[in-house]
Each structure stands twice: as structure tokens, then as C-alpha cells.
Amino acid sequence: MRLLPLLPLAFAVRLMSAETAPVWSEDFSDPAAFAKNWKPYGFLASGISEKSPLGKSVSGKDARPEWWSLSEGALVGRNMAEEKHPPGIRRDVQGADLRVTLRFKITKEGMLGLSFAGPNRAVERDFNVGGIHVRSSGVSAWDNDVMHPKDSPEAAELKKKGVWNRKFFYVKTAKTAVAPDVWHGLVVEIRGRRLTAHLDGKETVAFDTVCGDCPKQNIGLQAGGTKKGDPSVPTWVDDVKVERL
């Protein structure tokens, strides 16, 4: 007789679990787990050329150790002044609709990036399908698209030259002051093609991505911003959590 009243409660628990099912969380307290789960990547200034305008692409053990490190229980990323592209770091995920929650701290000149990657139908098989950049001046949402249709003569000519047939563009920017050198809370959700970002509990940007409804393969963090005379500008990240929606 006692089991009957429990059935609705058990059903409700299952519904709650389906709405926000945890995938993983990271507080950067375990160096061994960090080294195993996170994969750094970036572009070396020494490899800049006509075919590689951002520099030589490297990842994993070939990435510069200065790009990412653990300090005082948090992740610290540094964008080196001589490099044209901010360094990134990725961790695998599984799921189409996701929520990423984290804390971050940037300098006045710094930037935090967060991206979702998967089989991008417009650009290529495995690439970013949307993300945001947070600076002290506000939050920008970005996306990727092709410059020419994939089956066009223009696309074939670019491929022959070894040039990317893709473009990165900002969709919208919310101009809002993000205090430097203090911790902030960030929540970014992607549901279908819709990507929404909340900063310190307030919605800042929302837009429909080109290919964001694909199954996600990883999320990425990026550290950006340089100051003249300063070899690097730190970006701090902690308490990252990913949930399925």
C-alpha cells in the first residue's frame, strides 16, 4: 500500500533528471584529471604563412605550456602577444541540447571565449557551431558560415589553393560593463539552433545559429586579449559544469 503514493514522486524525479542530466563538472583541483580530460590547441606565430595566416596549428602535447595552467585551484589561460589567435582548450561532451555553467575572471584587456563544436553541416564535418566572447565592454555572440557554396567553382578554387572556404562573424553584441579582476557567473545554453547566454543571472545575447542543432562533440574555452608591453593577459575559469537539457 505504501508504494502507491511514491509512484508520482518517482515519475517526477525521472522528469527532473531528463531536463538537466549532468554530463561532467570540473573544479580544476586535480592536475592528473585535468591533463587527461582537457586538450589544449592554438596557432604558433612561428608558422604564419600565406596558406596559414593564423600560424601553425598545434594541439595536445605540442601546445605551448604557457597557454593553460592550473593556479590556486582554477584554470588560467594566457594569450601570447606575438600570436594572432587566442589559445583554446577543449573537453569532450555528448548531447545535442546542453547547458554550460562556469565562473570566470578577466582583466580590462582580457577576453573569455566559450564554444560548442560538432558536425557543422555548413562549414565542415567537425567544427565550431557557435559561441560567445566576453570582454569588459560586453558579450558578443558569433557563428560560422561558408563564403561560397561547397559545390561552387569558387569553393573548388579555394580548396586547390589550400584556403579556408569559411567565415567567422559576430551575430550580435550586448554592450554591458563586465567588471575586470572579479569573478562572474556565466551560463550558456544551446537548445536546437538557439544559443542563449546569461551573465551574472541576466540574459545578454540570444540568437539562432546556422548549425547548432547538431550533436555536440566538445566544448571549448578560449583566452584572449593582449596589452602592449605585456607578454600575456590572464583569463581565469573555475567550476565548469555541463548538463544535458
Backbone hydrogen bonds in HBPLUS format (Angstrom, degrees):
<---DONOR---> <-ACCEPTOR-->    atom                        ^
c    i                          cat <-CA-CA->   ^        H-A-AA   ^      H-
h    n   atom  resd res      DA  || num        DHA   H-A  angle D-A-AA Bond
n    s   type  num  typ     dist DA aas  dist angle  dist       angle   num
A0006-LEU N   A0003-LEU O   3.10 MM   3  5.31 133.7  2.32 103.6 116.6     1
A0007-LEU N   A0004-LEU O   3.29 MM   3  5.67 152.7  2.37 111.5 118.2     2
A0010-ALA N   A0006-LEU O   2.94 MM   4  6.19 161.4  1.98 159.1 164.2     3
A0011-PHE N   A0007-LEU O   2.98 MM   4  6.22 158.0  2.03 153.9 160.0     4
A0012-ALA N   A0008-PRO O   2.95 MM   4  6.20 151.4  2.03 144.8 152.5     5
A0013-VAL N   A0009-LEU O   2.95 MM   4  6.27 152.1  2.03 149.9 157.4     6
A0014-ARG N   A0010-ALA O   3.07 MM   4  6.37 153.6  2.14 146.1 152.5     7
A0015-LEU N   A0011-PHE O   3.06 MM   4  6.37 151.7  2.14 145.0 152.6     8
A0016-MET N   A0012-ALA O   2.98 MM   4  6.25 158.8  2.02 150.8 155.9     9
A0017-SER N   A0013-VAL O   2.95 MM   4  6.18 155.9  2.01 148.1 154.7    10
A0018-ALA N   A0014-ARG O   2.99 MM   4  6.20 148.7  2.09 144.3 152.4    11
A0019-GLU N   A0015-LEU O   3.06 MM   4  6.29 143.6  2.20 144.4 154.1    12
A0020-THR N   A0016-MET O   3.26 MM   4  6.54 161.9  2.29 154.4 156.4    13
A0021-ALA N   A0244-ARG O   2.93 MM 223  4.90 137.8  2.11 135.1 142.3    14
A0244-ARG N   A0021-ALA O   2.67 MM 223  4.90 171.8  1.67 148.3 149.1    15
A0023-VAL N   A0242-VAL O   2.87 MM 219  5.47 163.3  1.89 153.0 147.6    16
A0242-VAL N   A0024-TRP O   2.91 MM 218  5.56 170.1  1.92 173.1 173.1    17
A0026-GLU N   A0240-VAL O   2.72 MM 214  5.14 149.5  1.81 156.2 162.1    18
A0240-VAL N   A0026-GLU O   2.90 MM 214  5.14 137.3  2.09 159.0 155.0    19
A0034-PHE N   A0030-ASP O   2.99 MM   4  6.22 159.2  2.04 156.4 163.1    20
A0035-ALA N   A0031-PRO O   2.95 MM   4  6.13 162.6  1.98 149.3 153.0    21
A0036-LYS N   A0032-ALA O   3.10 MM   4  6.28 144.6  2.23 141.0 150.4    22
A0037-ASN N   A0033-ALA O   2.93 MM   4  6.01 160.7  1.97 153.7 157.8    23
A0038-TRP N   A0034-PHE O   3.08 MM   4  5.73 159.5  2.12 151.4 154.3    24
A0039-LYS N   A0090-ARG O   2.82 MM  51  5.13 160.1  1.86 146.3 153.2    25
A0090-ARG N   A0039-LYS O   2.91 MM  51  5.13 159.9  1.95 127.6 132.8    26
A0060-GLY N   A0040-PRO O   2.90 MM  20  5.47 142.8  2.04 159.2 156.3    27
A0041-TYR N   A0088-GLY O   2.86 MM  47  5.27 154.9  1.92 144.8 141.1    28
A0088-GLY N   A0041-TYR O   2.93 MM  47  5.27 171.6  1.94 149.0 151.6    29
A0042-GLY N   A0058-VAL O   2.96 MM  16  5.61 149.0  2.06 159.1 157.6    30
A0058-VAL N   A0042-GLY O   2.94 MM  16  5.61 165.4  1.96 154.9 157.8    31
A0044-LEU N   A0056-LYS O   2.79 MM  12  5.03 158.0  1.83 141.3 143.3    32
A0047-GLY N   A0044-LEU O   3.06 MM   3  5.68 164.9  2.09 117.2 122.0    33
A0056-LYS N   A0044-LEU O   3.19 MM  12  5.03 135.0  2.40 140.0 137.6    34
A0048-ILE N   A0045-ALA O   3.38 MM   3  5.63 165.9  2.40 117.2 115.4    35
A0049-SER N   A0052-SER O   3.00 MM   3  4.84 160.6  2.03 112.9 118.5    36
A0055-GLY N   A0052-SER O   2.98 MM   3  5.27 148.2  2.08 110.0 119.9    37
A0062-ASP N   A0059-SER O   3.10 MM   3  5.43 147.2  2.21 138.9 133.2    38
A0063-ALA N   A0060-GLY O   3.11 MM   3  5.56 163.8  2.13 114.6 119.8    39
A0067-TRP N   A0064-ARG O   3.11 MM   3  5.65 158.4  2.16 114.0 120.2    40
A0078-ARG N   A0067-TRP O   2.82 MM  11  4.96 146.1  1.93 138.5 146.1    41
A0069-SER N   A0076-VAL O   3.00 MM   7  5.36 148.4  2.10 145.3 155.1    42
A0076-VAL N   A0069-SER O   2.79 MM   7  5.36 164.5  1.82 167.7 168.6    43
A0071-SER N   A0074-ALA O   2.90 MM   3  5.43 161.7  1.94 154.5 160.6    44
A0074-ALA N   A0071-SER O   3.09 MM   3  5.43 143.9  2.22 109.2 119.2    45
A0075-LEU N   A0237-VAL O   2.86 MM 162  5.10 162.7  1.89 168.5 165.0    46
A0237-VAL N   A0075-LEU O   2.87 MM 162  5.10 152.8  1.94 148.9 154.7    47
A0077-GLY N   A0235-THR O   2.85 MM 158  5.10 164.5  1.87 150.4 155.1    48
A0235-THR N   A0077-GLY O   2.82 MM 158  5.10 140.4  1.98 147.1 157.1    49
A0083-GLU N   A0080-MET O   3.13 MM   3  5.66 161.3  2.17 117.5 123.3    50
A0081-ALA N   A0231-PRO O   3.13 MM 150  5.28 153.2  2.21 137.2 139.5    51
A0223-ALA N   A0087-PRO O   3.18 MM 136  5.95 155.7  2.24 159.7 166.9    52
A0089-ILE N   A0221-LEU O   2.90 MM 132  5.36 138.2  2.08 148.8 158.5    53
A0221-LEU N   A0089-ILE O   2.85 MM 132  5.36 157.1  1.90 153.5 160.8    54
A0091-ARG N   A0219-ILE O   3.08 MM 128  5.74 152.9  2.16 156.9 164.9    55
A0219-ILE N   A0091-ARG O   3.04 MM 128  5.74 156.9  2.09 158.9 160.6    56
A0093-VAL N   A0217-GLN O   3.00 MM 124  5.26 160.9  2.03 113.1 116.3    57
A0216-LYS N   A0095-GLY O   2.88 MM 121  5.59 159.7  1.92 132.9 137.9    58
A0245-LEU N   A0097-ASP O   2.91 MM 148  5.26 167.0  1.93 133.7 134.0    59
A0098-LEU N   A0190-ILE O   3.05 MM  92  5.50 135.7  2.25 142.5 151.9    60
A0190-ILE N   A0098-LEU O   2.92 MM  92  5.50 157.7  1.97 158.0 163.1    61
A0099-ARG N   A0243-GLU O   2.83 MM 144  5.13 149.7  1.92 149.2 154.8    62
A0243-GLU N   A0099-ARG O   2.87 MM 144  5.13 155.5  1.93 148.5 156.1    63
A0100-VAL N   A0188-VAL O   2.82 MM  88  5.25 165.4  1.84 152.1 157.0    64
A0188-VAL N   A0100-VAL O   2.90 MM  88  5.25 160.8  1.93 151.2 157.3    65
A0101-THR N   A0241-LYS O   2.85 MM 140  5.13 162.9  1.88 152.2 158.0    66
A0241-LYS N   A0101-THR O   2.78 MM 140  5.13 149.3  1.87 152.6 159.1    67
A0102-LEU N   A0186-LEU O   2.99 MM  84  5.45 153.7  2.06 156.5 161.9    68
A0186-LEU N   A0102-LEU O   2.93 MM  84  5.45 163.6  1.96 162.9 161.9    69
A0103-ARG N   A0238-ASP O   2.91 MM 135  5.21 164.7  1.94 162.7 160.5    70
A0238-ASP N   A0103-ARG O   2.94 MM 135  5.21 154.0  2.00 145.2 145.4    71
A0104-PHE N   A0184-HIS O   3.01 MM  80  5.44 152.2  2.09 142.8 151.1    72
A0184-HIS N   A0104-PHE O   2.83 MM  80  5.44 149.7  1.92 152.4 162.7    73
A0105-LYS N   A0236-TRP O   2.91 MM 131  4.92 147.5  2.02 134.5 136.2    74
A0236-TRP N   A0105-LYS O   2.87 MM 131  4.92 176.3  1.87 159.5 159.1    75
A0181-ASP N   A0106-ILE O   2.71 MM  75  5.65 166.6  1.73 156.8 161.6    76
A0110-GLY N   A0107-THR O   3.12 MM   3  4.82 149.9  2.21  95.7 105.0    77
A0111-MET N   A0224-GLY O   2.79 MM 113  4.60 115.9  2.20 140.4 129.9    78
A0224-GLY N   A0111-MET O   3.00 MM 113  4.60 171.4  2.01 131.1 131.8    79
A0112-LEU N   A0134-VAL O   3.00 MM  22  5.14 156.9  2.05 142.6 149.9    80
A0134-VAL N   A0112-LEU O   2.76 MM  22  5.14 161.9  1.79 154.1 160.5    81
A0113-GLY N   A0222-GLN O   2.83 MM 109  4.46 156.6  1.88 136.0 135.8    82
A0222-GLN N   A0113-GLY O   2.90 MM 109  4.46 150.0  1.99 123.6 123.9    83
A0114-LEU N   A0132-ILE O   3.05 MM  18  5.53 155.9  2.11 151.7 155.8    84
A0132-ILE N   A0114-LEU O   2.95 MM  18  5.53 150.9  2.03 152.3 161.5    85
A0115-SER N   A0220-GLY O   2.89 MM 105  4.92 156.0  1.95 138.6 142.7    86
A0220-GLY N   A0115-SER O   2.91 MM 105  4.92 157.8  1.96 133.8 137.6    87
A0116-PHE N   A0130-GLY O   2.99 MM  14  5.78 157.5  2.05 174.7 176.0    88
A0129-VAL N   A0116-PHE O   2.78 MM  13  5.80 165.3  1.80 154.6 156.0    89
A0117-ALA N   A0218-ASN O   3.01 MM 101  5.45 155.6  2.07 169.5 163.5    90
A0217-GLN N   A0117-ALA O   2.76 MM 100  5.80 168.3  1.77 147.4 151.3    91
A0118-GLY N   A0127-PHE O   3.04 MM   9  5.61 163.0  2.07 143.7 141.8    92
A0120-ASN N   A0118-GLY O   2.82 MM   2  5.76 110.7  2.31 119.7 103.1    93
A0127-PHE N   A0118-GLY O   2.88 MM   9  5.61 160.2  1.92 158.5 152.5    94
A0131-GLY N   A0142-TRP O   3.33 MM  11  5.58 148.4  2.44 144.6 142.4    95
A0142-TRP N   A0131-GLY O   2.94 MM  11  5.58 166.6  1.96 150.1 151.3    96
A0133-HIS N   A0140-SER O   2.79 MM   7  5.15 150.6  1.88 147.6 156.1    97
A0140-SER N   A0133-HIS O   2.84 MM   7  5.15 167.3  1.86 155.8 160.1    98
A0135-ARG N   A0138-GLY O   2.88 MM   3  5.33 176.8  1.88 171.0 171.2    99
A0138-GLY N   A0135-ARG O   3.09 MM   3  5.33 159.9  2.13 109.0 115.1   100
A0178-VAL N   A0136-SER O   2.94 MM  42  4.42 169.4  1.96 127.0 127.0   101
A0139-VAL N   A0174-ALA O   2.98 MM  35  5.24 152.2  2.06 144.9 149.9   102
A0174-ALA N   A0139-VAL O   2.77 MM  35  5.24 165.7  1.79 161.3 161.8   103
A0141-ALA N   A0172-LYS O   2.89 MM  31  5.57 167.8  1.91 169.0 173.0   104
A0171-VAL N   A0141-ALA O   2.76 MM  30  5.56 155.2  1.82 140.1 148.6   105
A0143-ASP N   A0169-PHE O   2.96 MM  26  5.70 156.4  2.02 161.7 169.3   106
A0169-PHE N   A0143-ASP O   3.10 MM  26  5.70 164.9  2.12 155.7 156.8   107
A0145-ASP N   A0167-LYS O   3.05 MM  22  5.43 152.7  2.12 148.3 156.3   108
A0167-LYS N   A0145-ASP O   2.69 MM  22  5.43 158.7  1.73 163.7 164.3   109
A0152-SER N   A0149-PRO O   3.03 MM   3  5.29 163.0  2.06 120.1 120.8   110
A0156-ALA N   A0152-SER O   3.08 MM   4  6.42 156.5  2.14 149.8 156.5   111
A0157-GLU N   A0153-PRO O   2.94 MM   4  6.15 152.0  2.02 147.2 154.3   112
A0158-LEU N   A0154-GLU O   3.07 MM   4  6.33 156.1  2.13 145.8 151.7   113
A0159-LYS N   A0155-ALA O   3.00 MM   4  6.23 158.5  2.05 148.3 154.1   114
A0160-LYS N   A0156-ALA O   2.98 MM   4  6.19 151.9  2.06 143.3 150.8   115
A0161-LYS N   A0157-GLU O   3.09 MM   4  6.35 144.8  2.22 141.7 150.6   116
A0161-LYS N   A0158-LEU O   3.13 MM   3  5.09 121.5  2.49  92.9 107.3   117
A0162-GLY N   A0158-LEU O   2.97 MM   4  6.13 114.9  2.41 136.1 153.3   118
A0163-VAL N   A0158-LEU O   2.83 MM   5  5.00 162.9  1.86 152.6 148.8   119
A0162-GLY N   A0159-LYS O   3.06 MM   3  4.91 144.7  2.18  95.1 106.0   120
A0200-ASP N   A0185-GLY O   2.75 MM  15  4.78 173.2  1.76 146.8 148.9   121
A0187-VAL N   A0198-HIS O   2.94 MM  11  5.08 159.1  1.99 149.9 154.4   122
A0198-HIS N   A0187-VAL O   2.74 MM  11  5.08 161.1  1.77 155.8 162.2   123
A0189-GLU N   A0196-THR O   2.84 MM   7  5.28 160.9  1.88 157.0 162.5   124
A0196-THR N   A0189-GLU O   2.87 MM   7  5.28 160.1  1.91 151.9 158.1   125
A0191-ARG N   A0194-ARG O   2.87 MM   3  5.26 154.6  1.93 156.4 159.8   126
A0194-ARG N   A0191-ARG O   2.95 MM   3  5.26 145.7  2.07 139.9 134.5   127
A0209-THR N   A0193-ARG O   2.68 MM  16  5.10 165.9  1.70 155.0 149.8   128
A0195-LEU N   A0207-PHE O   2.90 MM  12  5.60 169.0  1.91 170.6 171.2   129
A0207-PHE N   A0195-LEU O   3.00 MM  12  5.60 152.0  2.08 150.7 159.6   130
A0197-ALA N   A0205-VAL O   2.93 MM   8  5.52 162.3  1.96 167.5 167.7   131
A0204-THR N   A0197-ALA O   2.87 MM   7  5.83 173.6  1.87 159.4 159.3   132
A0199-LEU N   A0202-LYS O   2.82 MM   3  5.26 153.6  1.89 152.7 144.8   133
A0202-LYS N   A0199-LEU O   3.04 MM   3  5.26 163.9  2.06 111.8 117.0   134
A0230-ASP N   A0227-LYS O   2.83 MM   3  5.30 161.8  1.86 140.2 142.6   135
